[in-house]
Amino acid sequence: MKRLARLVVAGIAAVALAACGGPAAVVRPVGSPTATLYGGAELTEPYTMPDATLTDSTGQKFALRTGSDKPVVVVFFGYTNCPDICKTTLSDLASALNRVSPETRGKIQVLLITTDPARDTPEVLKAYLARFDPTFIGLTGSLDEIKKIAATMGVVIEGTTKTPDGGYEVTHSTQVIGFDQARKGRLVWTQGTSIGTYKDDFDRFAATQG
């Protein structure tokens, strides 16, 4: 079982998540995870997608609640200069979506909200996401606004750490959140979730939406 699944069984609401580019961050979800038929954790008190607008990877405004007409929206916070976890997560999401049924694929939109808006311009996000799946949408905005949005989804963006080459890494928690047609975040997947688990959960979750 994944770490979150073990915590669910133990009845613990505080979930320790690995952070990209730094030590573990402790996230206390708004909703409590409960036993579920999904491989990810299903929240009894789901997150609500905030009424916020960011800029997408084409340079257009994108309203989080209404910007996609897909019944399922999958959200991940990360950045293009991330050395490891972000690439792995996006690759796994793309691989899982390549394995789902055509009906499921047509119901799901993946959003990457950058944790590094200083470097992740719309153009950078578009080129980066094309390496994984050109249908993925990258979103950017002010760091303050992104942090506020992240907080509503139980995601922590802690700050930056300098690297030996003079650059920096951004420390952030790495869960993936699945939102339904009403834009309620009902499923959470943690780092290390397998492609097979994503695939099965996407098929199962999408079948209940739209």
Backbone bond lengths (Angstrom), bond angles and torsions (degrees), N, CA, C in turn:
res aa  C-N    CA-C-N  psi(-1)  N-CA   C-N-CA  omega(-1)  CA-C   N-CA-C  phi
1 M - - - 1.466 - - 1.516 110.08 -
2 K 1.337 115.26 146.28 1.454 119.12 176.73 1.508 109.33 -68.71
3 R 1.338 116.61 162.33 1.454 120.21 -176.25 1.520 111.57 -57.49
4 L 1.332 117.06 -42.29 1.461 119.39 -179.31 1.510 111.02 -63.39
5 A 1.332 116.39 -38.78 1.457 119.29 178.48 1.517 110.44 -60.91
6 R 1.322 117.71 -40.67 1.464 120.42 178.52 1.513 111.01 -63.54
7 L 1.349 116.00 -38.83 1.460 119.13 179.49 1.519 111.19 -68.49
8 V 1.336 116.10 -34.78 1.459 119.40 176.85 1.514 110.14 -61.10
9 V 1.327 116.14 -47.86 1.458 120.64 179.79 1.514 110.56 -59.83
10 A 1.325 116.43 -36.85 1.462 120.70 -179.39 1.517 112.26 -79.15
11 G 1.340 117.59 -7.36 1.457 120.73 178.54 1.506 113.64 74.83
12 I 1.354 117.75 27.24 1.454 120.50 -178.23 1.517 108.57 -100.62
13 A 1.331 117.76 126.40 1.460 121.76 -176.47 1.521 112.45 -86.57
14 A 1.333 118.15 -27.28 1.463 121.25 -179.72 1.518 108.28 -80.56
15 V 1.338 115.79 123.62 1.451 120.57 -175.17 1.514 109.93 -113.11
16 A 1.354 117.67 124.50 1.468 121.51 176.99 1.516 108.24 -86.91
17 L 1.331 116.36 123.26 1.449 120.93 -177.83 1.516 110.28 -119.55
18 A 1.319 116.43 142.44 1.455 119.67 175.17 1.512 108.88 -66.61
19 A 1.312 116.37 145.77 1.464 120.47 -178.89 1.506 110.10 -112.04
20 C 1.317 116.37 136.89 1.451 122.16 -179.72 1.520 109.32 -69.42
21 G 1.329 116.54 121.46 1.449 120.69 177.25 1.510 114.08 79.02
22 G 1.326 118.76 17.07 1.450 118.96 -179.14 1.513 112.01 -172.37
23 P 1.335 117.87 -170.83 1.457 121.95 -178.39 1.509 111.68 -73.91
24 A 1.324 115.38 173.81 1.458 120.33 -179.06 1.514 111.34 -63.99
25 A 1.333 114.68 144.23 1.458 120.77 176.21 1.513 107.61 -115.00
26 V 1.326 117.37 142.59 1.452 120.92 179.90 1.515 108.95 -97.73
27 V 1.320 116.09 124.48 1.449 121.85 -178.93 1.514 108.53 -114.73
28 R 1.312 116.16 129.94 1.457 120.14 175.38 1.521 107.50 -106.34
29 P 1.341 117.05 101.94 1.448 120.45 -173.89 1.521 112.51 -60.59
30 V 1.346 115.70 150.26 1.460 121.04 174.27 1.513 109.15 -64.65
31 G 1.328 116.16 -39.87 1.450 120.97 179.13 1.507 110.64 -102.81
32 S 1.317 116.44 156.27 1.456 120.50 179.17 1.516 109.93 -93.26
33 P 1.346 119.01 131.87 1.457 120.82 176.51 1.515 110.50 -71.94
34 T 1.318 116.52 148.90 1.445 120.57 -178.83 1.521 109.53 -137.92
35 A 1.314 117.46 168.94 1.457 120.95 178.00 1.523 108.82 -59.22
36 T 1.329 117.08 141.98 1.456 120.81 -172.20 1.510 110.65 -152.19
37 L 1.310 115.79 158.90 1.451 120.90 175.31 1.520 111.22 -82.32
38 Y 1.325 116.05 -8.56 1.456 120.91 178.88 1.530 110.61 -82.85
39 G 1.317 115.42 157.51 1.457 119.51 173.41 1.510 111.30 -72.34
40 G 1.351 116.24 -32.77 1.458 121.28 173.43 1.516 109.79 -81.66
41 A 1.325 115.98 -179.70 1.464 120.70 -179.94 1.524 109.92 -94.21
42 E 1.311 116.02 132.35 1.459 121.68 177.36 1.530 108.02 -97.14
43 L 1.318 117.29 127.35 1.457 121.66 -176.46 1.521 111.72 -87.85
44 T 1.317 116.19 133.76 1.461 120.66 177.02 1.529 110.41 -74.90
45 E 1.328 116.62 -27.01 1.467 122.08 175.75 1.531 106.87 -121.76
46 P 1.312 117.04 88.75 1.471 119.71 -172.44 1.519 113.62 -67.07
47 Y 1.329 115.07 155.45 1.461 121.20 172.90 1.520 109.36 -68.87
48 T 1.309 116.74 152.75 1.466 121.75 173.34 1.518 108.84 -108.27
49 M 1.320 116.37 126.45 1.459 120.17 177.71 1.526 108.69 -59.50
50 P 1.326 118.85 124.97 1.462 120.35 -177.79 1.527 112.36 -68.42
51 D 1.319 115.12 151.36 1.459 121.02 177.06 1.526 107.65 -82.98
52 A 1.332 115.69 78.89 1.463 121.69 -174.65 1.518 109.36 -134.88
53 T 1.325 115.12 155.12 1.464 121.33 179.99 1.524 109.93 -124.09
54 L 1.335 115.87 130.40 1.456 122.21 176.94 1.535 108.68 -120.03
55 T 1.316 116.98 -175.61 1.465 122.01 177.50 1.514 108.77 -108.25
56 D 1.337 116.68 129.59 1.458 118.95 -176.32 1.527 112.02 -88.24
57 S 1.321 115.68 -178.64 1.461 121.12 -173.23 1.527 113.44 -75.78
58 T 1.337 117.12 2.44 1.464 120.28 170.47 1.525 111.03 -105.91
59 G 1.336 115.77 1.57 1.458 120.11 -179.36 1.506 114.26 88.29
60 Q 1.345 116.98 5.36 1.455 121.19 -179.47 1.530 111.28 -95.90
61 K 1.329 115.57 156.10 1.454 119.89 175.58 1.522 109.95 -69.10
62 F 1.335 115.52 142.15 1.459 120.96 -177.51 1.527 108.78 -135.12
63 A 1.336 116.42 114.20 1.462 121.89 177.45 1.528 108.41 -83.07
64 L 1.313 117.01 123.30 1.464 119.98 -175.19 1.527 112.68 -57.52
65 R 1.323 117.07 -40.14 1.467 119.40 -176.18 1.523 112.95 -76.01
66 T 1.316 117.36 -32.01 1.468 120.05 -171.08 1.524 114.07 -124.57
67 G 1.322 118.35 0.14 1.452 120.60 -174.93 1.518 114.82 -68.74
68 S 1.315 117.11 -23.44 1.461 121.08 178.01 1.524 109.80 -115.74
69 D 1.341 115.63 140.60 1.460 119.41 176.49 1.524 111.71 -93.63
70 K 1.336 116.65 5.48 1.461 120.49 177.76 1.530 109.47 -76.59
71 P 1.328 118.44 140.18 1.465 119.99 179.79 1.528 114.17 -69.21
72 V 1.325 118.02 -21.94 1.467 121.58 178.62 1.526 108.70 -119.80
73 V 1.333 116.25 129.63 1.458 121.88 176.21 1.531 108.06 -121.19
74 V 1.316 115.84 126.26 1.463 122.10 -179.81 1.528 107.59 -108.38
75 V 1.344 116.53 123.09 1.457 121.64 -173.30 1.528 110.65 -114.06
76 F 1.337 114.77 133.26 1.459 121.27 174.35 1.522 108.34 -135.56
77 F 1.326 116.52 135.97 1.462 122.26 176.26 1.526 108.12 -99.91
78 G 1.328 116.71 126.51 1.448 120.83 -179.86 1.520 109.74 -167.73
79 Y 1.335 116.78 -169.02 1.458 119.34 -178.49 1.519 110.74 -153.30
80 T 1.325 116.49 156.72 1.452 120.92 -169.41 1.523 113.81 -72.30
81 N 1.321 117.92 -23.17 1.469 120.99 178.70 1.523 112.58 -92.14
82 C 1.301 117.29 6.21 1.468 121.47 177.92 1.527 109.02 -59.68
83 P 1.327 118.34 130.22 1.464 120.55 -174.57 1.519 115.34 -77.30
84 D 1.328 118.32 -15.93 1.451 117.08 -171.97 1.518 115.32 -151.39
85 I 1.328 117.89 -72.02 1.460 121.95 -166.98 1.518 113.13 -62.09
86 C 1.322 117.69 -40.86 1.470 120.00 -178.18 1.523 110.82 -61.40
87 K 1.331 116.10 -44.49 1.465 120.38 179.62 1.525 110.62 -61.57
88 T 1.317 115.68 -44.86 1.461 119.93 -178.52 1.520 110.94 -63.28
89 T 1.334 116.41 -44.91 1.461 120.30 -178.20 1.519 111.44 -63.43
90 L 1.320 117.64 -46.94 1.460 121.03 -179.97 1.525 111.19 -64.34
91 S 1.324 116.58 -39.14 1.460 120.34 177.36 1.524 111.04 -63.12
92 D 1.335 116.42 -41.90 1.465 120.40 179.67 1.524 111.37 -66.67
93 L 1.330 117.05 -39.65 1.462 119.94 177.71 1.528 110.34 -63.33
94 A 1.322 116.56 -43.57 1.464 120.52 179.25 1.525 111.06 -63.53
95 S 1.327 116.22 -42.62 1.464 119.94 179.70 1.524 111.15 -64.20
96 A 1.323 116.57 -41.30 1.465 120.43 179.06 1.524 110.77 -63.03
97 L 1.321 116.61 -41.71 1.463 120.20 -179.07 1.528 111.48 -69.26
98 N 1.312 117.64 -25.41 1.461 120.78 175.42 1.523 111.87 -72.56
99 R 1.335 116.24 -14.56 1.465 120.39 -176.05 1.530 113.24 -104.85
100 V 1.325 117.60 -11.67 1.466 119.67 -178.26 1.521 110.01 -77.59
101 S 1.324 116.24 170.56 1.456 120.80 177.22 1.529 109.95 -68.35
102 P 1.332 117.87 155.00 1.468 120.20 177.16 1.533 112.09 -56.62
103 E 1.319 116.60 -35.40 1.465 120.10 178.77 1.523 110.75 -63.43
104 T 1.321 115.94 -44.98 1.465 120.00 178.00 1.518 110.83 -63.17
105 R 1.333 116.51 -45.18 1.468 119.72 -177.35 1.522 111.71 -58.98
106 G 1.311 116.56 -35.15 1.450 120.54 -179.41 1.509 114.10 -73.24
107 K 1.329 117.11 -9.76 1.466 121.15 -177.41 1.526 113.50 -102.02
108 I 1.342 118.39 -5.28 1.467 120.59 -170.09 1.522 112.01 -117.75
109 Q 1.325 115.40 132.93 1.463 122.51 172.74 1.521 108.91 -119.93
110 V 1.314 117.29 127.87 1.461 122.30 176.50 1.522 109.32 -98.12
111 L 1.333 116.26 131.51 1.454 123.04 176.39 1.519 109.90 -117.22
112 L 1.329 116.63 130.49 1.461 121.64 169.72 1.521 107.16 -106.21
113 I 1.332 116.86 115.42 1.462 121.21 175.58 1.523 106.94 -98.85
114 T 1.323 116.19 118.98 1.458 119.07 -174.66 1.523 112.42 -69.28
115 T 1.311 114.64 143.88 1.467 121.37 172.55 1.527 110.33 -100.34
116 D 1.325 115.73 5.73 1.469 122.13 -176.23 1.536 109.80 -136.93
117 P 1.332 117.31 63.51 1.464 119.34 -175.58 1.519 114.57 -64.45
118 A 1.333 117.75 -19.89 1.466 120.44 179.26 1.524 111.15 -62.28
119 R 1.317 116.99 -34.09 1.469 120.91 -179.12 1.527 112.95 -106.47
120 D 1.327 116.69 -26.41 1.462 120.32 -174.20 1.529 111.59 -90.70
121 T 1.322 115.55 81.35 1.458 121.40 173.88 1.528 108.70 -73.68
122 P 1.335 118.37 166.01 1.464 119.73 176.06 1.529 112.66 -54.12
123 E 1.321 116.75 -40.89 1.461 120.51 -179.24 1.529 111.69 -64.55
124 V 1.321 115.79 -41.83 1.466 120.51 178.92 1.522 110.47 -64.42
125 L 1.319 116.76 -44.21 1.462 121.07 179.61 1.529 111.38 -62.47
126 K 1.313 116.69 -42.60 1.465 120.28 -178.79 1.518 111.23 -62.04
127 A 1.333 116.71 -47.10 1.463 120.60 -179.89 1.525 111.19 -64.63
128 Y 1.317 116.89 -40.29 1.461 121.89 -179.14 1.528 111.22 -64.45
129 L 1.330 117.00 -48.24 1.456 120.69 -176.28 1.520 112.58 -70.01
130 A 1.325 117.27 -25.00 1.465 120.43 177.93 1.517 111.21 -62.27
131 R 1.322 116.73 -23.04 1.463 120.62 178.54 1.527 111.85 -71.82
132 F 1.315 116.70 -22.18 1.464 121.30 -178.22 1.530 111.20 -104.15
133 D 1.324 116.02 -55.69 1.463 122.12 179.19 1.525 107.09 -163.85
134 P 1.318 118.67 117.23 1.467 120.81 -176.26 1.526 114.04 -65.24
135 T 1.345 116.93 -12.08 1.467 118.48 177.36 1.529 112.22 -83.45
136 F 1.345 117.38 -12.97 1.461 120.05 177.59 1.533 108.17 -66.41
137 I 1.311 116.29 141.15 1.464 121.63 -179.87 1.521 109.51 -109.20
138 G 1.328 116.62 126.88 1.450 121.68 174.71 1.514 110.51 -94.44
139 L 1.318 116.63 143.23 1.464 121.58 -178.29 1.523 110.25 -129.68
140 T 1.321 115.66 139.17 1.450 121.48 178.23 1.524 109.96 -138.20
141 G 1.314 115.83 169.28 1.464 122.45 -178.70 1.513 107.93 176.77
142 S 1.314 116.57 -161.22 1.461 118.62 176.96 1.529 109.12 -73.64
143 L 1.326 115.86 149.33 1.451 119.66 -179.32 1.526 111.19 -62.08
144 D 1.318 117.56 -38.63 1.466 120.51 179.30 1.520 110.85 -60.87
145 E 1.327 116.47 -44.55 1.464 120.16 -179.73 1.518 110.83 -65.56
146 I 1.325 116.71 -41.76 1.463 120.28 179.67 1.526 110.77 -63.94
147 K 1.322 117.33 -39.97 1.467 119.92 177.71 1.524 111.54 -62.89
148 K 1.329 116.64 -39.32 1.465 120.19 178.16 1.525 110.91 -63.77
149 I 1.324 115.76 -43.57 1.463 120.33 178.51 1.526 110.23 -63.14
150 A 1.323 116.43 -45.38 1.460 120.91 -179.82 1.521 111.56 -59.04
151 A 1.322 116.63 -41.77 1.464 120.89 -178.15 1.522 111.87 -60.69
152 T 1.340 117.16 -34.35 1.470 119.77 -179.71 1.526 111.06 -69.96
153 M 1.325 117.21 -16.11 1.461 121.68 -179.39 1.525 111.98 -108.92
154 G 1.331 116.82 12.37 1.455 120.35 178.83 1.505 114.07 73.79
155 V 1.336 117.27 19.40 1.460 122.02 -178.95 1.524 109.69 -101.50
156 V 1.324 116.24 133.63 1.463 122.41 -179.53 1.526 109.94 -103.35
157 I 1.329 116.67 129.70 1.468 122.40 170.39 1.519 105.74 -117.30
158 E 1.335 115.60 106.07 1.466 119.40 -168.52 1.524 114.31 -88.33
159 G 1.317 118.73 -35.82 1.462 120.24 -176.53 1.509 110.65 149.46
160 T 1.329 116.23 -163.06 1.460 120.88 -174.89 1.528 111.86 -118.10
161 T 1.329 114.16 156.25 1.461 122.46 176.29 1.523 108.31 -130.01
162 K 1.324 116.99 128.10 1.464 120.01 -179.34 1.519 110.68 -68.49
163 T 1.337 114.78 146.59 1.457 121.41 177.76 1.529 109.76 -110.59
164 P 1.341 118.20 159.60 1.475 121.14 -176.78 1.526 114.39 -57.74
165 D 1.326 117.06 -25.58 1.462 119.58 -178.16 1.525 112.83 -83.99
166 G 1.333 116.52 3.64 1.452 120.49 179.36 1.509 114.26 94.66
167 G 1.320 116.87 -4.24 1.459 120.97 177.25 1.517 111.37 -89.52
168 Y 1.309 115.91 -156.06 1.466 119.22 178.23 1.521 110.04 -154.74
169 E 1.324 114.49 157.87 1.456 122.52 173.89 1.519 108.69 -115.43
170 V 1.323 115.98 153.29 1.460 121.67 -178.81 1.520 109.24 -107.94
171 T 1.317 116.56 124.85 1.459 121.05 178.58 1.521 109.78 -87.35
172 H 1.324 115.61 121.44 1.473 120.50 -179.99 1.520 108.98 -152.51
173 S 1.312 116.40 153.75 1.459 119.81 176.72 1.524 108.98 -76.59
174 T 1.315 116.43 157.74 1.460 120.69 -161.48 1.522 115.12 -122.65
175 Q 1.317 118.24 20.92 1.450 118.52 178.52 1.528 111.84 -72.47
176 V 1.318 115.18 156.52 1.461 123.39 175.73 1.523 106.70 -110.67
177 I 1.339 116.93 135.70 1.459 120.90 -175.82 1.518 110.42 -118.00
178 G 1.319 117.04 131.61 1.456 122.47 178.34 1.520 111.36 -103.48
179 F 1.333 116.03 121.37 1.463 122.21 -179.39 1.530 110.43 -105.04
180 D 1.329 115.47 142.37 1.456 120.18 -179.86 1.530 111.31 -89.33
181 Q 1.327 116.61 -171.42 1.459 121.33 -175.48 1.521 112.42 -64.21
182 A 1.329 116.64 -28.58 1.467 121.06 177.34 1.522 111.24 -84.94
183 R 1.316 116.81 5.82 1.463 125.28 -179.29 1.526 111.97 60.30
184 K 1.335 112.84 43.99 1.452 121.79 170.30 1.522 108.41 -105.48
185 G 1.347 116.04 127.23 1.457 120.64 -179.54 1.509 110.45 -79.86
186 R 1.329 116.93 101.55 1.459 121.11 -171.79 1.523 114.15 -102.97
187 L 1.329 117.07 -20.63 1.462 119.97 -177.79 1.517 110.93 -124.31
188 V 1.325 116.24 142.70 1.461 122.46 177.13 1.523 109.04 -130.97
189 W 1.333 114.17 128.33 1.469 120.34 175.92 1.524 108.60 -114.81
190 T 1.304 117.31 137.66 1.458 120.85 -178.26 1.529 111.34 -101.10
191 Q 1.327 115.10 167.79 1.460 121.78 177.46 1.528 109.89 -53.60
192 G 1.313 115.99 135.50 1.455 120.38 -179.60 1.510 113.77 97.83
193 T 1.344 117.61 -5.41 1.457 120.32 175.80 1.527 109.04 -59.07
194 S 1.312 116.98 133.88 1.462 120.74 -176.40 1.530 111.05 -77.32
195 I 1.319 114.58 158.54 1.466 120.40 176.58 1.526 109.87 -59.99
196 G 1.325 116.67 -40.51 1.460 120.49 179.19 1.519 112.85 -61.89
197 T 1.320 116.15 -39.25 1.469 119.70 178.58 1.521 110.76 -66.64
198 Y 1.343 116.60 -45.23 1.465 119.14 175.31 1.525 110.55 -56.36
199 K 1.321 116.47 -47.15 1.459 120.74 -176.97 1.522 110.93 -59.44
200 D 1.314 117.07 -50.05 1.465 120.75 -178.54 1.529 111.19 -63.30
201 D 1.332 116.35 -42.86 1.469 119.57 -179.99 1.519 111.45 -66.70
202 F 1.330 117.71 -39.38 1.458 120.36 178.51 1.527 110.55 -61.67
203 D 1.321 116.86 -45.83 1.471 120.13 178.76 1.525 111.03 -60.67
204 R 1.313 115.92 -44.33 1.463 120.91 -176.09 1.536 110.74 -69.63
205 F 1.337 115.80 -44.49 1.464 120.15 -177.20 1.531 111.36 -69.84
206 A 1.329 117.23 -43.10 1.458 120.84 -178.71 1.528 111.18 -63.96
207 A 1.323 116.64 -31.50 1.468 120.45 179.93 1.525 112.46 -65.32
208 T 1.329 116.29 -21.07 1.472 119.84 179.43 1.529 112.11 -91.70
209 Q 1.336 117.09 -1.97 1.469 120.81 -175.18 1.538 110.78 -122.42
210 G 1.313 115.94 144.17 1.452 120.66 173.61 1.513 114.33 73.92
